[in-house]
Amino acid sequence: MSIKAKRFRAQPAARLLNGKGQLGSVMRQARMLEQAQLHLRTALPKDMQEQVFVGGYHDDTLTLITSRASWLTWLRYEQRRLISVLRELPELATLARLAFKVRPIRPAFVPARQPRHLPEAAAEHLLDCASHTRDERLRLALERLAAHASDSSDDTETP
C-alpha cells in the first residue's frame, strides 16, 4: 500500500474571498461589522463615537463594547433607538437585541525612566585608564563611557 500526497491546486484570491468557503464568510462578516460600526457612530453623540465599538454579531444579537459603565448605562437607555438605526443596514435587518460589555482600555505600561549620572571624578579615572591602555577597542570604549559624564552634566544644569 502506498501513500500519495494529494496535490492541491492554487486557487485565485477572488475565489477564496468571494466563494462560499470559510474565508469568504469571514470577510463578509468583517465587512458587515465595519459597516455596523460606521453606521452606529452616526447615531451616537460626539463624545461617545470613539468609545463604543461593535464587538460581534451572532444569533441576531449585536455586541457593543465600551470602556466605561456610565456609557453602558446610556446605551441601555437608548437600546431601542439604536436597534432601529442599525436595522437600516440590510445585513442587520433581523437584529433582535443588543448585548453590552465593558472592557476598560488600559494604557500600555511604560516603565519610569531612571537616568544615570556619571560623576566627573569617575570620568577622569576612565580617561586615565584609557590613556594607559594599549588595546585600541578598549581605549575607545573607555573614552565613550567617560563622555557620558559631560552629557549627563549638561542635562542637569538649569539656565
ROLUMTI-984893 format. One record per atom (N, C-alpha, C): residue number from 1; atom name; x, y, z. Coordinates in steps of 0.2 Angstrom, whole numbers, plus 5000, padded with zeros to 4 digits. Layout:
N
+-----+-------+------+-------+------+
| num | atome | east | north |   up |
+-----+-------+------+-------+------+
| NUM |    CA |    X |     Y |    Z |
...
+-----+-------+------+-------+------+
# end
This chain:
159
+-----+-------+------+-------+------+
| num | atome | east | north |   up |
+-----+-------+------+-------+------+
|   1 |     N | 5004 |  4994 | 5000 |
|   1 |    CA | 5000 |  5000 | 5000 |
|   1 |     C | 5004 |  5006 | 5000 |
|   2 |     N | 5003 |  5011 | 4996 |
|   2 |    CA | 5007 |  5017 | 4995 |
|   2 |     C | 5003 |  5023 | 4997 |
|   3 |     N | 5006 |  5027 | 5000 |
|   3 |    CA | 5003 |  5034 | 5002 |
|   3 |     C | 5005 |  5039 | 4998 |
|   4 |     N | 5001 |  5042 | 4994 |
|   4 |    CA | 5002 |  5048 | 4990 |
|   4 |     C | 4999 |  5054 | 4992 |
|   5 |     N | 5004 |  5059 | 4992 |
|   5 |    CA | 5001 |  5066 | 4994 |
|   5 |     C | 4997 |  5069 | 4989 |
|   6 |     N | 4991 |  5072 | 4991 |
|   6 |    CA | 4987 |  5075 | 4986 |
|   6 |     C | 4990 |  5082 | 4985 |
|   7 |     N | 4990 |  5083 | 4978 |
|   7 |    CA | 4992 |  5090 | 4976 |
|   7 |     C | 4986 |  5095 | 4976 |
|   8 |     N | 4986 |  5100 | 4980 |
|   8 |    CA | 4981 |  5104 | 4980 |
|   8 |     C | 4983 |  5110 | 4975 |
|   9 |     N | 4979 |  5112 | 4971 |
|   9 |    CA | 4980 |  5117 | 4966 |
|   9 |     C | 4979 |  5124 | 4969 |
|  10 |     N | 4983 |  5128 | 4967 |
|  10 |    CA | 4982 |  5135 | 4970 |
|  10 |     C | 4975 |  5138 | 4967 |
|  11 |     N | 4972 |  5142 | 4971 |
|  11 |    CA | 4965 |  5145 | 4969 |
|  11 |     C | 4966 |  5152 | 4969 |
|  12 |     N | 4963 |  5155 | 4964 |
|  12 |    CA | 4963 |  5163 | 4964 |
|  12 |     C | 4961 |  5166 | 4970 |
|  13 |     N | 4964 |  5172 | 4972 |
|  13 |    CA | 4962 |  5175 | 4978 |
|  13 |     C | 4954 |  5177 | 4978 |
|  14 |     N | 4952 |  5179 | 4972 |
|  14 |    CA | 4945 |  5181 | 4971 |
|  14 |     C | 4940 |  5176 | 4973 |
|  15 |     N | 4942 |  5170 | 4971 |
|  15 |    CA | 4938 |  5164 | 4973 |
|  15 |     C | 4938 |  5162 | 4980 |
|  16 |     N | 4943 |  5163 | 4983 |
|  16 |    CA | 4944 |  5162 | 4991 |
|  16 |     C | 4940 |  5167 | 4994 |
|  17 |     N | 4940 |  5173 | 4992 |
|  17 |    CA | 4937 |  5179 | 4996 |
|  17 |     C | 4929 |  5179 | 4995 |
|  18 |     N | 4927 |  5178 | 4989 |
|  18 |    CA | 4920 |  5178 | 4987 |
|  18 |     C | 4916 |  5172 | 4987 |
|  19 |     N | 4920 |  5166 | 4987 |
|  19 |    CA | 4916 |  5160 | 4987 |
|  19 |     C | 4913 |  5158 | 4993 |
|  20 |     N | 4910 |  5152 | 4994 |
|  20 |    CA | 4906 |  5150 | 5000 |
|  20 |     C | 4910 |  5147 | 5005 |
|  21 |     N | 4917 |  5147 | 5004 |
|  21 |    CA | 4921 |  5144 | 5009 |
|  21 |     C | 4921 |  5148 | 5016 |
|  22 |     N | 4925 |  5146 | 5020 |
|  22 |    CA | 4926 |  5149 | 5027 |
|  22 |     C | 4929 |  5156 | 5026 |
|  23 |     N | 4934 |  5157 | 5022 |
|  23 |    CA | 4937 |  5164 | 5022 |
|  23 |     C | 4932 |  5169 | 5019 |
|  24 |     N | 4928 |  5167 | 5014 |
|  24 |    CA | 4924 |  5171 | 5011 |
|  24 |     C | 4918 |  5174 | 5016 |
|  25 |     N | 4916 |  5169 | 5020 |
|  25 |    CA | 4911 |  5171 | 5026 |
|  25 |     C | 4914 |  5175 | 5031 |
|  26 |     N | 4921 |  5174 | 5033 |
|  26 |    CA | 4924 |  5179 | 5037 |
|  26 |     C | 4925 |  5186 | 5035 |
|  27 |     N | 4926 |  5186 | 5028 |
|  27 |    CA | 4927 |  5193 | 5025 |
|  27 |     C | 4920 |  5196 | 5025 |
|  28 |     N | 4915 |  5193 | 5023 |
|  28 |    CA | 4908 |  5196 | 5023 |
|  28 |     C | 4906 |  5198 | 5030 |
|  29 |     N | 4908 |  5194 | 5035 |
|  29 |    CA | 4906 |  5196 | 5042 |
|  29 |     C | 4910 |  5202 | 5044 |
|  30 |     N | 4916 |  5202 | 5042 |
|  30 |    CA | 4921 |  5208 | 5044 |
|  30 |     C | 4918 |  5215 | 5041 |
|  31 |     N | 4916 |  5214 | 5034 |
|  31 |    CA | 4913 |  5220 | 5031 |
|  31 |     C | 4907 |  5222 | 5034 |
|  32 |     N | 4903 |  5217 | 5036 |
|  32 |    CA | 4896 |  5219 | 5039 |
|  32 |     C | 4898 |  5223 | 5046 |
|  33 |     N | 4902 |  5220 | 5050 |
|  33 |    CA | 4904 |  5223 | 5056 |
|  33 |     C | 4907 |  5230 | 5056 |
|  34 |     N | 4911 |  5231 | 5050 |
|  34 |    CA | 4913 |  5238 | 5049 |
|  34 |     C | 4908 |  5243 | 5047 |
|  35 |     N | 4903 |  5240 | 5043 |
|  35 |    CA | 4898 |  5245 | 5041 |
|  35 |     C | 4893 |  5246 | 5047 |
|  36 |     N | 4892 |  5241 | 5052 |
|  36 |    CA | 4888 |  5242 | 5058 |
|  36 |     C | 4892 |  5248 | 5062 |
|  37 |     N | 4898 |  5247 | 5063 |
|  37 |    CA | 4902 |  5252 | 5067 |
|  37 |     C | 4901 |  5259 | 5064 |
|  38 |     N | 4902 |  5260 | 5058 |
|  38 |    CA | 4902 |  5266 | 5054 |
|  38 |     C | 4894 |  5269 | 5055 |
|  39 |     N | 4889 |  5265 | 5054 |
|  39 |    CA | 4883 |  5267 | 5055 |
|  39 |     C | 4881 |  5269 | 5062 |
|  40 |     N | 4884 |  5265 | 5067 |
|  40 |    CA | 4882 |  5266 | 5074 |
|  40 |     C | 4885 |  5273 | 5076 |
|  41 |     N | 4891 |  5275 | 5073 |
|  41 |    CA | 4894 |  5281 | 5075 |
|  41 |     C | 4890 |  5287 | 5073 |
|  42 |     N | 4886 |  5286 | 5068 |
|  42 |    CA | 4882 |  5292 | 5066 |
|  42 |     C | 4876 |  5293 | 5071 |
|  43 |     N | 4874 |  5288 | 5074 |
|  43 |    CA | 4869 |  5288 | 5079 |
|  43 |     C | 4871 |  5290 | 5086 |
|  44 |     N | 4877 |  5290 | 5087 |
|  44 |    CA | 4880 |  5292 | 5094 |
|  44 |     C | 4882 |  5299 | 5095 |
|  45 |     N | 4881 |  5302 | 5101 |
|  45 |    CA | 4884 |  5308 | 5102 |
|  45 |     C | 4891 |  5309 | 5101 |
|  46 |     N | 4894 |  5314 | 5100 |
|  46 |    CA | 4901 |  5315 | 5098 |
|  46 |     C | 4906 |  5313 | 5103 |
|  47 |     N | 4904 |  5314 | 5109 |
|  47 |    CA | 4909 |  5311 | 5115 |
|  47 |     C | 4909 |  5304 | 5115 |
|  48 |     N | 4904 |  5300 | 5113 |
|  48 |    CA | 4904 |  5293 | 5113 |
|  48 |     C | 4906 |  5289 | 5107 |
|  49 |     N | 4907 |  5293 | 5101 |
|  49 |    CA | 4908 |  5290 | 5095 |
|  49 |     C | 4915 |  5286 | 5095 |
|  50 |     N | 4920 |  5288 | 5099 |
|  50 |    CA | 4926 |  5284 | 5099 |
|  50 |     C | 4927 |  5280 | 5105 |
|  51 |     N | 4921 |  5279 | 5109 |
|  51 |    CA | 4921 |  5275 | 5115 |
|  51 |     C | 4917 |  5269 | 5114 |
|  52 |     N | 4913 |  5268 | 5109 |
|  52 |    CA | 4909 |  5262 | 5108 |
|  52 |     C | 4911 |  5259 | 5102 |
|  53 |     N | 4912 |  5252 | 5102 |
|  53 |    CA | 4914 |  5248 | 5097 |
|  53 |     C | 4909 |  5242 | 5096 |
|  54 |     N | 4908 |  5240 | 5090 |
|  54 |    CA | 4905 |  5234 | 5088 |
|  54 |     C | 4909 |  5228 | 5089 |
|  55 |     N | 4907 |  5223 | 5093 |
|  55 |    CA | 4911 |  5218 | 5095 |
|  55 |     C | 4910 |  5211 | 5091 |
|  56 |     N | 4904 |  5210 | 5089 |
|  56 |    CA | 4902 |  5204 | 5085 |
|  56 |     C | 4895 |  5203 | 5084 |
|  57 |     N | 4893 |  5199 | 5080 |
|  57 |    CA | 4886 |  5198 | 5078 |
|  57 |     C | 4885 |  5190 | 5078 |
|  58 |     N | 4880 |  5188 | 5082 |
|  58 |    CA | 4879 |  5181 | 5082 |
|  58 |     C | 4871 |  5180 | 5085 |
|  59 |     N | 4868 |  5175 | 5081 |
|  59 |    CA | 4861 |  5174 | 5083 |
|  59 |     C | 4857 |  5180 | 5084 |
|  60 |     N | 4857 |  5185 | 5079 |
|  60 |    CA | 4853 |  5191 | 5079 |
|  60 |     C | 4854 |  5195 | 5085 |
|  61 |     N | 4860 |  5195 | 5088 |
|  61 |    CA | 4862 |  5199 | 5093 |
|  61 |     C | 4869 |  5202 | 5092 |
|  62 |     N | 4869 |  5209 | 5092 |
|  62 |    CA | 4875 |  5213 | 5091 |
|  62 |     C | 4878 |  5215 | 5097 |
|  63 |     N | 4884 |  5213 | 5098 |
|  63 |    CA | 4888 |  5215 | 5104 |
|  63 |     C | 4891 |  5222 | 5104 |
|  64 |     N | 4890 |  5226 | 5108 |
|  64 |    CA | 4893 |  5233 | 5109 |
|  64 |     C | 4898 |  5233 | 5115 |
|  65 |     N | 4904 |  5236 | 5113 |
|  65 |    CA | 4909 |  5236 | 5119 |
|  65 |     C | 4910 |  5243 | 5120 |
|  66 |     N | 4911 |  5245 | 5126 |
|  66 |    CA | 4913 |  5252 | 5129 |
|  66 |     C | 4918 |  5251 | 5134 |
|  67 |     N | 4921 |  5257 | 5136 |
|  67 |    CA | 4926 |  5257 | 5141 |
|  67 |     C | 4924 |  5259 | 5148 |
|  68 |     N | 4918 |  5262 | 5148 |
|  68 |    CA | 4915 |  5264 | 5154 |
|  68 |     C | 4908 |  5262 | 5156 |
|  69 |     N | 4907 |  5260 | 5162 |
|  69 |    CA | 4900 |  5258 | 5164 |
|  69 |     C | 4895 |  5263 | 5163 |
|  70 |     N | 4897 |  5270 | 5164 |
|  70 |    CA | 4892 |  5275 | 5163 |
|  70 |     C | 4890 |  5276 | 5156 |
|  71 |     N | 4894 |  5274 | 5151 |
|  71 |    CA | 4892 |  5274 | 5144 |
|  71 |     C | 4887 |  5268 | 5143 |
|  72 |     N | 4889 |  5263 | 5146 |
|  72 |    CA | 4885 |  5257 | 5145 |
|  72 |     C | 4878 |  5258 | 5147 |
|  73 |     N | 4877 |  5262 | 5153 |
|  73 |    CA | 4870 |  5263 | 5155 |
|  73 |     C | 4866 |  5268 | 5150 |
|  74 |     N | 4870 |  5272 | 5147 |
|  74 |    CA | 4867 |  5277 | 5142 |
|  74 |     C | 4865 |  5272 | 5136 |
|  75 |     N | 4869 |  5268 | 5134 |
|  75 |    CA | 4867 |  5263 | 5129 |
|  75 |     C | 4861 |  5259 | 5130 |
|  76 |     N | 4860 |  5257 | 5136 |
|  76 |    CA | 4854 |  5253 | 5138 |
|  76 |     C | 4848 |  5257 | 5137 |
|  77 |     N | 4848 |  5263 | 5139 |
|  77 |    CA | 4843 |  5268 | 5139 |
|  77 |     C | 4841 |  5269 | 5131 |
|  78 |     N | 4846 |  5269 | 5127 |
|  78 |    CA | 4845 |  5271 | 5120 |
|  78 |     C | 4844 |  5264 | 5116 |
|  79 |     N | 4844 |  5258 | 5119 |
|  79 |    CA | 4844 |  5252 | 5115 |
|  79 |     C | 4839 |  5252 | 5110 |
|  80 |     N | 4833 |  5253 | 5111 |
|  80 |    CA | 4828 |  5253 | 5106 |
|  80 |     C | 4829 |  5257 | 5100 |
|  81 |     N | 4831 |  5263 | 5101 |
|  81 |    CA | 4833 |  5268 | 5096 |
|  81 |     C | 4839 |  5265 | 5092 |
|  82 |     N | 4844 |  5263 | 5095 |
|  82 |    CA | 4850 |  5260 | 5092 |
|  82 |     C | 4848 |  5254 | 5087 |
|  83 |     N | 4844 |  5250 | 5090 |
|  83 |    CA | 4842 |  5244 | 5086 |
|  83 |     C | 4838 |  5246 | 5080 |
|  84 |     N | 4834 |  5251 | 5080 |
|  84 |    CA | 4830 |  5253 | 5074 |
|  84 |     C | 4835 |  5257 | 5069 |
|  85 |     N | 4840 |  5260 | 5072 |
|  85 |    CA | 4845 |  5263 | 5067 |
|  85 |     C | 4849 |  5258 | 5064 |
|  86 |     N | 4851 |  5253 | 5068 |
|  86 |    CA | 4856 |  5248 | 5065 |
|  86 |     C | 4852 |  5243 | 5060 |
|  87 |     N | 4845 |  5242 | 5061 |
|  87 |    CA | 4841 |  5238 | 5056 |
|  87 |     C | 4841 |  5241 | 5049 |
|  88 |     N | 4843 |  5248 | 5049 |
|  88 |    CA | 4843 |  5251 | 5042 |
|  88 |     C | 4848 |  5247 | 5037 |
|  89 |     N | 4853 |  5244 | 5040 |
|  89 |    CA | 4858 |  5241 | 5036 |
|  89 |     C | 4854 |  5234 | 5034 |
|  90 |     N | 4855 |  5232 | 5028 |
|  90 |    CA | 4852 |  5226 | 5025 |
|  90 |     C | 4854 |  5220 | 5029 |
|  91 |     N | 4861 |  5220 | 5031 |
|  91 |    CA | 4864 |  5214 | 5034 |
|  91 |     C | 4861 |  5213 | 5041 |
|  92 |     N | 4859 |  5218 | 5044 |
|  92 |    CA | 4856 |  5218 | 5051 |
|  92 |     C | 4849 |  5219 | 5052 |
|  93 |     N | 4845 |  5217 | 5046 |
|  93 |    CA | 4838 |  5218 | 5046 |
|  93 |     C | 4835 |  5214 | 5051 |
|  94 |     N | 4838 |  5208 | 5053 |
|  94 |    CA | 4835 |  5203 | 5058 |
|  94 |     C | 4837 |  5205 | 5065 |
|  95 |     N | 4841 |  5210 | 5066 |
|  95 |    CA | 4844 |  5212 | 5073 |
|  95 |     C | 4838 |  5212 | 5078 |
|  96 |     N | 4839 |  5208 | 5083 |
|  96 |    CA | 4834 |  5207 | 5088 |
|  96 |     C | 4835 |  5211 | 5095 |
|  97 |     N | 4842 |  5210 | 5097 |
|  97 |    CA | 4844 |  5213 | 5103 |
|  97 |     C | 4851 |  5215 | 5103 |
|  98 |     N | 4853 |  5219 | 5108 |
|  98 |    CA | 4860 |  5221 | 5108 |
|  98 |     C | 4863 |  5218 | 5115 |
|  99 |     N | 4869 |  5216 | 5115 |
|  99 |    CA | 4872 |  5214 | 5121 |
|  99 |     C | 4878 |  5219 | 5122 |
| 100 |     N | 4879 |  5221 | 5129 |
| 100 |    CA | 4884 |  5226 | 5130 |
| 100 |     C | 4889 |  5223 | 5135 |
| 101 |     N | 4895 |  5225 | 5134 |
| 101 |    CA | 4901 |  5223 | 5138 |
| 101 |     C | 4905 |  5229 | 5139 |
| 102 |     N | 4908 |  5229 | 5145 |
| 102 |    CA | 4913 |  5234 | 5147 |
| 102 |     C | 4920 |  5231 | 5147 |
| 103 |     N | 4924 |  5234 | 5143 |
| 103 |    CA | 4931 |  5232 | 5143 |
| 103 |     C | 4935 |  5238 | 5144 |
| 104 |     N | 4938 |  5239 | 5150 |
| 104 |    CA | 4942 |  5245 | 5151 |
| 104 |     C | 4948 |  5245 | 5146 |
| 105 |     N | 4950 |  5251 | 5144 |
| 105 |    CA | 4956 |  5252 | 5140 |
| 105 |     C | 4961 |  5253 | 5144 |
| 106 |     N | 4966 |  5249 | 5145 |
| 106 |    CA | 4972 |  5250 | 5149 |
| 106 |     C | 4978 |  5253 | 5145 |
| 107 |     N | 4981 |  5258 | 5147 |
| 107 |    CA | 4986 |  5261 | 5143 |
| 107 |     C | 4992 |  5256 | 5143 |
| 108 |     N | 4996 |  5256 | 5138 |
| 108 |    CA | 5002 |  5252 | 5139 |
| 108 |     C | 5007 |  5254 | 5144 |
| 109 |     N | 5010 |  5249 | 5148 |
| 109 |    CA | 5014 |  5251 | 5154 |
| 109 |     C | 5021 |  5253 | 5151 |
| 110 |     N | 5022 |  5259 | 5153 |
| 110 |    CA | 5029 |  5262 | 5151 |
| 110 |     C | 5033 |  5263 | 5158 |
| 111 |     N | 5038 |  5259 | 5158 |
| 111 |    CA | 5042 |  5259 | 5164 |
| 111 |     C | 5045 |  5266 | 5165 |
| 112 |     N | 5046 |  5268 | 5171 |
| 112 |    CA | 5049 |  5275 | 5173 |
| 112 |     C | 5056 |  5275 | 5171 |
| 113 |     N | 5058 |  5281 | 5168 |
| 113 |    CA | 5065 |  5281 | 5166 |
| 113 |     C | 5069 |  5283 | 5172 |
| 114 |     N | 5075 |  5279 | 5172 |
| 114 |    CA | 5079 |  5280 | 5178 |
| 114 |     C | 5086 |  5283 | 5175 |
| 115 |     N | 5087 |  5289 | 5174 |
| 115 |    CA | 5093 |  5292 | 5172 |
| 115 |     C | 5099 |  5290 | 5176 |
| 116 |     N | 5104 |  5289 | 5173 |
| 116 |    CA | 5110 |  5288 | 5177 |
| 116 |     C | 5115 |  5293 | 5176 |
| 117 |     N | 5119 |  5295 | 5181 |
| 117 |    CA | 5124 |  5301 | 5180 |
| 117 |     C | 5130 |  5298 | 5182 |
| 118 |     N | 5135 |  5300 | 5178 |
| 118 |    CA | 5142 |  5298 | 5179 |
| 118 |     C | 5146 |  5304 | 5182 |
| 119 |     N | 5148 |  5304 | 5188 |
| 119 |    CA | 5152 |  5309 | 5191 |
| 119 |     C | 5158 |  5311 | 5187 |
| 120 |     N | 5160 |  5317 | 5188 |
| 120 |    CA | 5166 |  5320 | 5184 |
| 120 |     C | 5173 |  5316 | 5186 |
| 121 |     N | 5173 |  5314 | 5193 |
| 121 |    CA | 5179 |  5311 | 5195 |
| 121 |     C | 5179 |  5304 | 5192 |
| 122 |     N | 5174 |  5300 | 5191 |
| 122 |    CA | 5174 |  5294 | 5188 |
| 122 |     C | 5176 |  5294 | 5181 |
| 123 |     N | 5174 |  5300 | 5177 |
| 123 |    CA | 5175 |  5301 | 5170 |
| 123 |     C | 5183 |  5302 | 5170 |
| 124 |     N | 5186 |  5306 | 5174 |
| 124 |    CA | 5193 |  5307 | 5174 |
| 124 |     C | 5197 |  5300 | 5175 |
| 125 |     N | 5194 |  5296 | 5180 |
| 125 |    CA | 5198 |  5289 | 5181 |
| 125 |     C | 5197 |  5285 | 5174 |
| 126 |     N | 5192 |  5285 | 5171 |
| 126 |    CA | 5191 |  5281 | 5165 |
| 126 |     C | 5195 |  5284 | 5159 |
| 127 |     N | 5196 |  5290 | 5159 |
| 127 |    CA | 5201 |  5293 | 5154 |
| 127 |     C | 5208 |  5292 | 5155 |
| 128 |     N | 5210 |  5292 | 5162 |
| 128 |    CA | 5216 |  5290 | 5164 |
| 128 |     C | 5218 |  5282 | 5162 |
| 129 |     N | 5213 |  5278 | 5163 |
| 129 |    CA | 5214 |  5271 | 5161 |
| 129 |     C | 5214 |  5270 | 5154 |
| 130 |     N | 5210 |  5274 | 5150 |
| 130 |    CA | 5211 |  5274 | 5143 |
| 130 |     C | 5218 |  5276 | 5140 |
| 131 |     N | 5221 |  5281 | 5143 |
| 131 |    CA | 5227 |  5283 | 5141 |
| 131 |     C | 5233 |  5278 | 5142 |
| 132 |     N | 5232 |  5274 | 5147 |
| 132 |    CA | 5237 |  5269 | 5149 |
| 132 |     C | 5235 |  5262 | 5146 |
| 133 |     N | 5230 |  5262 | 5142 |
| 133 |    CA | 5228 |  5255 | 5139 |
| 133 |     C | 5231 |  5255 | 5131 |
| 134 |     N | 5234 |  5249 | 5130 |
| 134 |    CA | 5236 |  5248 | 5123 |
| 134 |     C | 5231 |  5245 | 5118 |
| 135 |     N | 5226 |  5242 | 5121 |
| 135 |    CA | 5221 |  5239 | 5117 |
| 135 |     C | 5216 |  5245 | 5114 |
| 136 |     N | 5216 |  5246 | 5107 |
| 136 |    CA | 5213 |  5251 | 5104 |
| 136 |     C | 5205 |  5251 | 5105 |
| 137 |     N | 5202 |  5245 | 5105 |
| 137 |    CA | 5195 |  5245 | 5106 |
| 137 |     C | 5193 |  5246 | 5113 |
| 138 |     N | 5197 |  5244 | 5118 |
| 138 |    CA | 5196 |  5245 | 5125 |
| 138 |     C | 5197 |  5253 | 5126 |
| 139 |     N | 5202 |  5256 | 5123 |
| 139 |    CA | 5203 |  5263 | 5124 |
| 139 |     C | 5197 |  5267 | 5122 |
| 140 |     N | 5194 |  5265 | 5116 |
| 140 |    CA | 5189 |  5269 | 5113 |
| 140 |     C | 5182 |  5268 | 5117 |
| 141 |     N | 5181 |  5262 | 5120 |
| 141 |    CA | 5176 |  5260 | 5124 |
| 141 |     C | 5176 |  5264 | 5131 |
| 142 |     N | 5182 |  5265 | 5134 |
| 142 |    CA | 5183 |  5269 | 5140 |
| 142 |     C | 5182 |  5276 | 5139 |
| 143 |     N | 5184 |  5279 | 5133 |
| 143 |    CA | 5183 |  5286 | 5131 |
| 143 |     C | 5175 |  5287 | 5130 |
| 144 |     N | 5172 |  5282 | 5127 |
| 144 |    CA | 5165 |  5283 | 5126 |
| 144 |     C | 5161 |  5284 | 5133 |
| 145 |     N | 5163 |  5279 | 5137 |
| 145 |    CA | 5160 |  5279 | 5144 |
| 145 |     C | 5161 |  5286 | 5147 |
| 146 |     N | 5167 |  5288 | 5147 |
| 146 |    CA | 5169 |  5295 | 5150 |
| 146 |     C | 5165 |  5300 | 5147 |
| 147 |     N | 5163 |  5300 | 5141 |
| 147 |    CA | 5160 |  5305 | 5138 |
| 147 |     C | 5153 |  5306 | 5141 |
| 148 |     N | 5150 |  5301 | 5144 |
| 148 |    CA | 5143 |  5301 | 5147 |
| 148 |     C | 5143 |  5306 | 5153 |
| 149 |     N | 5149 |  5307 | 5156 |
| 149 |    CA | 5149 |  5312 | 5162 |
| 149 |     C | 5147 |  5319 | 5159 |
| 150 |     N | 5150 |  5321 | 5154 |
| 150 |    CA | 5149 |  5328 | 5151 |
| 150 |     C | 5142 |  5328 | 5148 |
| 151 |     N | 5139 |  5323 | 5146 |
| 151 |    CA | 5132 |  5323 | 5143 |
| 151 |     C | 5127 |  5324 | 5149 |
| 152 |     N | 5128 |  5320 | 5154 |
| 152 |    CA | 5123 |  5320 | 5160 |
| 152 |     C | 5124 |  5326 | 5164 |
| 153 |     N | 5130 |  5330 | 5164 |
| 153 |    CA | 5130 |  5336 | 5167 |
| 153 |     C | 5127 |  5342 | 5163 |
| 154 |     N | 5126 |  5341 | 5157 |
| 154 |    CA | 5123 |  5346 | 5153 |
| 154 |     C | 5115 |  5345 | 5154 |
| 155 |     N | 5113 |  5339 | 5155 |
| 155 |    CA | 5105 |  5338 | 5156 |
| 155 |     C | 5103 |  5341 | 5163 |
| 156 |     N | 5108 |  5341 | 5168 |
| 156 |    CA | 5105 |  5343 | 5175 |
| 156 |     C | 5106 |  5350 | 5176 |
| 157 |     N | 5110 |  5354 | 5172 |
| 157 |    CA | 5111 |  5361 | 5173 |
| 157 |     C | 5104 |  5364 | 5171 |
| 158 |     N | 5103 |  5370 | 5174 |
| 158 |    CA | 5097 |  5374 | 5173 |
| 158 |     C | 5099 |  5381 | 5171 |
| 159 |     N | 5096 |  5384 | 5166 |
| 159 |    CA | 5098 |  5391 | 5165 |
| 159 |     C | 5096 |  5396 | 5170 |
+-----+-------+------+-------+------+
# end
